[in-house]
């Protein structure tokens, strides 16, 4: 009687696959992230920095790796990747990438697993101001000078 057997080849450098985290984004009745913290100044045509982020609150029901991201709106987006080490409430900072193209209100949909919520960011028009002085281009009209202007003396609110 002959017996045959086989064994899977062993690889000791393999690491077990990471478990995906489970949970939901905390949000209010209107679908807005709750609480949500937005940080940074957002100006048109200005590259985003590390000071630009959205922070959201997550109810973690199963620890593991996560990926949280937004859609791309107006040329920029937010994302975070990491690992939840415990279940419960967690705060996650999604860093911004890209460059806003237009001034105005931008509403982002944040996604984590099957959960979504929204956050709003205001983009400012930081371009140079355009104006015309009364009487331009040859001289100023209708102006009034107020206050005392003395060399070496600091100006105050009376100087206009």
Secondary structure as the mmCIF struct_conf table of DSSP 4:
data_model
#
loop_
_struct_conf.conf_type_id
_struct_conf.id
_struct_conf.beg_label_comp_id
_struct_conf.beg_label_asym_id
_struct_conf.beg_label_seq_id
_struct_conf.end_label_comp_id
_struct_conf.end_label_asym_id
_struct_conf.end_label_seq_id
HELX_LH_PP_P HELX_LH_PP_P1 UNK A 8 UNK A 10
TURN_TY1_P TURN_TY1_P1 UNK A 12 UNK A 13
HELX_LH_PP_P HELX_LH_PP_P2 UNK A 16 UNK A 19
STRN STRN1 UNK A 20 UNK A 20
HELX_LH_PP_P HELX_LH_PP_P3 UNK A 21 UNK A 21
STRN STRN2 UNK A 22 UNK A 25
STRN STRN3 UNK A 27 UNK A 27
TURN_TY1_P TURN_TY1_P2 UNK A 29 UNK A 30
BEND BEND1 UNK A 31 UNK A 31
STRN STRN4 UNK A 32 UNK A 33
BEND BEND2 UNK A 34 UNK A 35
STRN STRN5 UNK A 37 UNK A 39
BEND BEND3 UNK A 40 UNK A 40
STRN STRN6 UNK A 42 UNK A 43
TURN_TY1_P TURN_TY1_P3 UNK A 44 UNK A 45
STRN STRN7 UNK A 47 UNK A 47
TURN_TY1_P TURN_TY1_P4 UNK A 50 UNK A 51
STRN STRN8 UNK A 53 UNK A 62
STRN STRN9 UNK A 64 UNK A 70
STRN STRN10 UNK A 73 UNK A 73
TURN_TY1_P TURN_TY1_P5 UNK A 74 UNK A 75
STRN STRN11 UNK A 76 UNK A 84
BEND BEND4 UNK A 86 UNK A 87
STRN STRN12 UNK A 88 UNK A 98
STRN STRN13 UNK A 99 UNK A 99
BEND BEND5 UNK A 102 UNK A 102
STRN STRN14 UNK A 104 UNK A 112
TURN_TY1_P TURN_TY1_P6 UNK A 113 UNK A 114
STRN STRN15 UNK A 115 UNK A 124
BEND BEND6 UNK A 127 UNK A 127
HELX_LH_PP_P HELX_LH_PP_P4 UNK A 128 UNK A 129
TURN_TY1_P TURN_TY1_P7 UNK A 134 UNK A 138
BEND BEND7 UNK A 142 UNK A 142
BEND BEND8 UNK A 147 UNK A 147
TURN_TY1_P TURN_TY1_P8 UNK A 151 UNK A 152
BEND BEND9 UNK A 153 UNK A 153
HELX_LH_PP_P HELX_LH_PP_P5 UNK A 154 UNK A 155
TURN_TY1_P TURN_TY1_P9 UNK A 157 UNK A 158
#
